[in-house]
Amino acid sequence: MSLLAKADEIDSGDLWVTNAWVVLIKAAPMSAEEADELAERAIAEQEVVNRMLLAVGDADEHTADAVVAAAKAHGFELPTPIIPLPGTARPADEVPNPRNPMGLYQQILMRSEDMGVTVRETTEHEDAEGNRVTTLHMQDGSRQEHILMNPYRGPVAASVFNDVRVLHYDRNGKEISKSRSWENFEGTKFMSTTWADGTNVYAEEWEDGYKVGRVTTADGRAGDIPADSPFFTHPALTTVGGATSGLDEYAKRGGGIPTLSGDDVKKVGVGMKFAGPALGIATTIYDVATADAGQKCEAAIAGTFGIVGSAAGGAVGGFGGAAAGAGVASAPAAVAGAAGGSMLGSWAGGWVGGKIARVVCP
């Protein structure tokens, strides 16, 4: 069976194959049990795709080597300049290479981040205090609870309004992040986001438009966000790698602090992508803090912060030799076991907050 035929077979069911030959779960309503079953099937199908992908790659390599060998028989030699010119060196892999652990890990990250932001179910209820709670359940088992607080009940009654909170939990109920925005009756707006490692971003916007912000780490280090910082006018804050962040498009109203909307979450349905405000804010801060170095984070979520090159490196090293030597027969299982079923929850919980802390509060 050819690689393209296999991809067509997978695409005809509940899974699909990306242009990078990564097997993902299609966006559709499903239970948690169905999502877990599909995740296992995706890993199994990925092993088959990887074997076929490597076979195609090996055939291409053999063809290229045969052409070069034939040319050498007629006196042709490839030039070897100090600075390689186009056509004088083998091109880099355009897709994750399943022959090495880093390529396998990239596949896992792509699948895990997609599952972590794809909504499989939404539920709504009103709690005992009259707060409206909308929960977005993701394919990987994580959830984001969007809470519009009742202004007439509870300890904050009559003191604040537009009080909206988003709580992000992994599949085991461990808190990944919490975000909140609110206003007081003096016209001041507030925003606070905290990640599991203790890193916090806090900002205020006064009625006259003056803005202040600060990043604080768990160990007390802090870095200010100036009022003229691009953080307050960043155009991409509302999305992260194509996923909605749940933050208002404040840049369109002349800049301001990011705030949560009490109604926008209603527009997020099953099958849509929702990254959440904490990841949107983290992406923006990282963009601003590393602008002089030319680093941007708009293309993806895990790829946003170069996680494959840093955070994933230590985990990959633990089974790298065995996976690389055994080919793809046992490597995917080894990587899957090491990574677990929900990558997004594990790295977003502490690693993103730590990354932000390092670039803002060195």
N, C-alpha and C positions, 0 to 999 in steps of 0.2 A: 504494500500500500504506500503511495507517495505521501510526502509531507503535506502537500496541499490538499490531498484527498482526506487525510486525517484531520486537518483543520476544518474542512467542510463538515466532516462527520461530527466533530465536537460542536461546531456552531449550530448544528441542527437541533441540539438539545438545550439543557439549562446552563451550559457553559459556553464560553467563546474564547477565541484565540486572538491576541493582539498582534499588531504589526511587528512587535518585538518577540513573538512566539511565546508569550506568557499566557497561561490558561487562567481565566478569571470566571467569576460567577456572574451570570446575567442579572441585571437589576429587575426585580419582580417581587411581589408580595410573597412572604414565606415565613414559616415559624422558625424558632431558634434551632429546633432539631433538624429541620430541613436544611438550614444554612450550614450546620455542622457536617451533615452528610455530603452536601455539595462541596464543601471545603476539602473533605477527604478525597472525593472524586477528582477534584481539580488537581490535587497533588499526584494522584495516580496517573491521570492523563498527561500531566507535565512530564513525568518520567518517560512515557512513550514518545511524546513530542521531542524531548531532548535527545533520545536515541536516534530518531530520524533526522533531527537537525544536525547532529554530529556526523551522521553518514553523508548528508549532503555537503557539509563543510569539508569532510575528508575527500570526497570526490572532486570538489573544486580545487583543493590543494594538489591532488595528484595530477589534475589536468594542467594547472599552472606550472608545476614542476616539470611535466613532460614537454611543455612548450619551451621552457627555458633550456632544458637539456637539448632539445632539437636545435635551438638557435645557437647554442654553444658549439655544436658540431660544425657550424658554418662560420665560426670565429666571432660570434656575437658575445659581448660581455656586458652585464648590467653595470652602469656607472655607480661609483660609491663616493659621492661628494661629501664634504664635511657637513654641509647642510643639505639633507635629502630634498631632491626636487620631485615634483609630482610625477608619479609613475615609476619612481626608482625604489620605492619601499612598499612593503605589503600594507594595505589599508588596515586601520584599526577596526575591531569588531563593532558593528553597528547595533548589535543586539547583545544581551547578556550571554556570555559564553558558558554553557553548562559543563564544559570540560574542567573548569577550575572552580574552587569554592566561592570566589568572589562573584562569579557569574551566577551561580546557584543562589547565593544570598540576595543578589539583585532581583532575581525572579521572585523570591519569597517576599521581599520588601514591596515590590510592585503589587503582588496579590494582597498582601496584608493591608497596605495603605488603602487599596481600593475597597476592601471589605470593611475597613474601619470608618469610611466616610459614606458608604452606600446605605441608604435607609431601606430596611426590609419591612418595617412596620411602624405605625405611629399610633399613640394612644393619648387620650385626654381625660382629665378628671379635675374636679374641684376639691381641694383639701378642706380640713375642718375649719380653717381660718378664712375660707373663701378665696384662697389664692388659685389662679388658673394654671394647671400644670400640663404641659404638652411634652411627651417623651418621644424622642426619636430613637428607635432601636436599630442598631447597625448589623450588618451581616456577620461581623466578627464577634457579636455578643456584647459589645460595648453599648452604652447608651448616653444620650445627652438630654437632661431634664431642663426644659425651658419654663421658668416660673414667672408669671406676671402677678406681683404681689397685690393683695387687696389693700387699698389705701385707707380703708375704714376699720380694719381689724388689726390686732397684733401690737407689739411694742412700738412700732414706728408710725402708728396711726396718726394722721393729721400733721406729721412733721416732714414727710417727703412724699413725692409722687413720681410717676413713671419709673417705679422701682422694678427692675427686671433682673433676673438672675439665670445663669446657665451653669449647671453642674454636670461635669463629664466624668463618667465612671467606666472602668474596664469591665470585662465580662465576669470578673469575680467580685465586683462591687467596690474595688479600690478606687479612690478618688484620683483622677488624672489632673483635673484643673477645676477652678471655679471662677466665674466672672460675674460682675454686677455693675449696673449703671443706675443712677438715680438723680433726682433734682430736689433742691429745697425751694422754699417759697421766697427766697431772696434772689432767685434766678440763677443760682450756681449749679452747674452740672458736675457730676462725679463719675469716675470709672475706676474699677479695681479688678485686676486679674491675678490669680495666684496659681502656680503650678505645684505639683506634688513635692518637689524638692524644696519648696519654700520661697522660690523667687517670686517677687511681686512687682507688678506694674501699676502705678497709681497716677491718675491725672485729674486736674480740675480745670473747669472753664467758667470764668466769671461772666456776669451779665454784659459787661462791656467788651467781651471777646478775649480778654487776657487769659492766657493758658499756661499751666505749669504741669510738669510730669516728672516722675522719678521711678527708677528701677532699683529695687532693694533685694539683696540676697539673704538667705537664711542666716548667714554668719555676720550680717550687719553692714556689709559693704553696700555702697549706693552710688548711683550715677544719675545726674539730672538730665531731663529731656527739655532742652531750651524751647521757649515759646515759638521761635522761628524755625524749629526743626521740621524737616520734611515729614516727620512722623505724623504731624497734624494735617498734612495735605496729601498723604500717600494715595495714589490712584488705585492701587490693587488690593486695598485692605478688605474689600467686600468679598474677595474670592481668594482661594488658596489652591493652586494647581487645578482650577476648574471646579472646585467645590465651594459652595456658599459658606461664608464665615458667620453670618447672622448679625453682622454689624451694619449700622446705617451708613449710607453713602454720604458721609459728612463732607467729603472733599467738594462735592457739588454745591454745597451751601457756603463755600468760602473758607473751609477749614474749621477745625474744632477738635474736641476730644472724641474718640470713638464711643458710641453709645449703642445699647441693645434696644431692639424694637419689640414692643409687645405684640405686634401683629405679623411681622415678617415670617415668623416660624410657621404660621398657618399656610404659607405658600410652599413649604417644604413637604413634598409628598413621597410616597413609596417609590423607590427607584432613583430618587434624586441624590445628589452628592452634598453632604453637609459636613464641613470640617470643624465648625465651631469658632467662637470668638477668640478663645485662647490661642489657637494655632494661627488665626489671622493676625492677631496682635504680635505674636512671636515672629512671624514672617516679616512683618513691617519693620519691627525694631531691628531685626538682623539686616534687612536691606539697608536701612539708614546707617547703622553702625559700621557696615563694611563697604559703604559706597565708594570711598576713596580707593579701596583695594579692588574695585571692579567686580565684587561678588554680588550676585543677584539671586533671588529665590522665587522665581515665578513659574518655573516649568513643572514642578512636581511637589510632593509633600515630603516624603522621605528624602528624595534627592535634593530638596530645597537646601538643606544644611550640610550636604556632603556626608550624610550619615554612613554611607557605604565605605567611605575612605577612613572614617575615624571610629565611631562607636561600634560599628560592626566588625572592625578589624580583629579585636581581641577574641570575639566569639568564633570567628572564622578560623583563627589560628589553631583552635583546639582540635579540629578534625580535618584541617586542610590537607595534611599529607596523605591520610587514608583516602579522602575523597578524590584527590587528584590522581592518586595511583590506581584506584579501582575503577576509574571511568564513571559512567553515569548509573551503573546498575545499582550501586548502594549509596552513592553520594546524596541523591535527593532525600532519601529516608533519613540519613544522618543530619542533613541540614534542617529538615522539617522537625526532627526531634529536638534539636538544639534551639531552634527559633520559637517553637511553640505555635499555638493556633492563632495568637493575636499579637502581631508585632507592634501595631500602632499603639496599643495601650501601654506596652512596656517602655518604648522609647519616648513617647510623648509625655509620660508621667513625670520623669525626672530629667531626661536627657535634654529636651528642648529648653526647659527652664535653666539648666546649667549652661547650655550653649549661649543663651541670651545674657546670662550673668557674666560670662567670660568676655563677651565683646563689649558690653556696656560698663561693667565694673571690674576691670582687670586688676 
